[in-house]
Amino acid sequence: MSFGLALTAGIIDAAVGYPDILYRAIGHPVTWIGRLIAWADKEWNSEQDSADDRSDRGIFLVVVLLILSVLLGLMISWLCDALLPQLLAFIATAVLASSLVAQRSLYQHVEAVADALGQGLPQGREAVAMIVGRDISELDEAGVCRAAIESLAESFCDGVVAPTFWAVLFGLPGLLVYKAINTADSMIGHRTERHEAFGWAAARLDDIVNFVPARLAGLLLVVVALVHPEADAGAAWRVMWRDARRHRSPNAGWQEAPLAGALGVALAGPRRYHGTAVDDAWMGQGGRADAGAADIRRGLVLYRLAAALVIVLVAAALVAYKKL
């Protein structure tokens, strides 16, 4: 168990995030993974080939990503231990791990949507386009707000709970493997003509690695709604158990549904991704469809409380583990 690494990485990310100067100098680990996936998509996913061939190549890509991620994580950990004193090696590894947690950056990106809407709908659309893959050209203000809240909910799992979960279990290699799988799913795991076959393996594996974290994330959102004076924890719990399984994703509904219930809004529903219409079920059906910037900000408060609770729980687990 790597409770200490996961805890320190989470604290570093919450405090400072990934420095812009470092991003400009060397990029980001996720962008490095993304370049490999983009290259494979271009070279191995020809529309002239059969679906079976494309599926096989997608499986091969996932295997390559898993092997490279494990080897890279082990190599970095070994180099830090070999070249640095024990404390410095731990800190260096934790700093690298913190770059794969997205607590701070997610908050900033979603908050930017609420701020942009204060300037006008076009600015709001432009801001939300930075965090969602759907067609935003026809979204009204409520649609922009729902999209931002949905992204906040789903990314609470992808960017905070799941990375922490896998870091606790398997350290830096586990964290790198998770981010590789999650990045592949976000890039090629779409149910479109181009990626239905090639991205099948990435999408299914992402479903598997997020299965437990997604449900933990939903429970955390229900818990923090108990202490938010403008959130309804009872509705969060009821809507989660009623609607989560109706989502087209086996995992995303477990965060979207409780957040919808807590805020009293309706999320998900029919929309367009990459030019393809998606007739999804509503999360929080019966809630307000006219979500506004104030709802985004209430969601951000719940998100920050839930992210803090993750850190507290890992710290408590570390103390308990040390006493065993």
Residue, then its C-alpha position, 0 to 999 in steps of 0.5 A: m500500500s502506498f498511502g503516504l505517496a497518494l496523500t503527499a501527491g494529493i496535498i501537493d496538487a491541492a496546494v500548487g497544482y502543476p506549475d505553468i512554467l513546468y508545463r511550458a518547459i516539458g509539457h505534461p505526462v498526460t500530453w506525452i501519453g496523448r501523443l503516443i495515442a494520437w500517433a497510433d490512432k493515425e497510423w493503426n486505425s485506417e478506415q480501409d481496414s476491417a473492424d476486426d483488424r482495427s479492434d486487434r490493433g486497439i487491443f495491442l495499443v492498450v497492451v503497449l500503454l500498460i507495459l510502458s506505464v508500468l516500466l516507466g513507473l518502476m524506472i522512475s521509482w528506482l532512479c529516485d531511490a538510487l540517486l537521492p536520499q530516502l526523504l528526497a526520493f519520496i518527495a521527488t516521486a510524490v511531486l511526479a505523482s501529483s502531476l497525475v492528479a487533477q484536483r486543482s486544475l479541474y476546479q480552475h477550469v470549471e470555475a472559469v466557465a462560471d466566470a466566463l458566463g458573466q461576460g456572455l454566452p459566447q464566452g461561456r461556450e468557449a470556456v466549457a469547450m475546454i473541458v467537454g467533448r460535446d457539440i457546444s455551438e447550440l448550447d444555451e446558458a443552461g446547457v453550458c452550466r449543465a455541461a460544466i457540472e457534469s464534467l465536474a462530477e465525472s472528472f471528480c472520479d477521473g481526476v481525483v478519486a480514481p488516481t488516488f485509489w490506484a496510487v494507494l494500491f500500486g504506487l506510481p506505476g499504478l497511477l501511470v497505468y490508470k492515467a494511460i487507460n483514462t487518456a486512451d478512453s478520452m481520446i479513442g473510446h468513443r462510440t463513433e464510426r471511426h473509434e467503435a472498433f479501435g477504441w473498444a479495448a480502451a473504453r472497456l478497460d476504463d470502465i473496469v478501472n473506474f468501477v470501484p472509484a466511481r461508486l466511492a466518488g458518488l458516496l463522497l458527494v452524498v457525504v459532503a452534501l450533508v454539511h453544505p447548507e445549500a445542498d440536499a444530501g437526501a436527494a443526492w442519495r435517492v437520485m444516485w440509487r434511482d438514476a445512476r444505472r440509467h446512464r449510458s456509462p456504467n460509471a459516470g452516472w454514479q457521480e452525476a446523479p448524486l450531484a444532480g440530486a444535491l443541487g436540485v438540477a437535471l443533468a445528462g439527457p440528450r446531447r451531441y458528441h463529435g457530431t453523433a447524437v447521444d440519447d442519454a437518460w436524465m440524471g435528477q429527472g424532475g430537477r431544474a433544467d435551467a441550471g445557472a452559474a450559481d449552480i456551478r459555484r455550489g457544485l464547486v463547493l461540494y467538489r472542494l469538500a469532497a476532494a478534501l475528504v479524499i485527503v482526510l480519508v487517505a491520511a486516516a488510512l495511513v495512520a491506521y495502516k501504521k498502527l497495524 
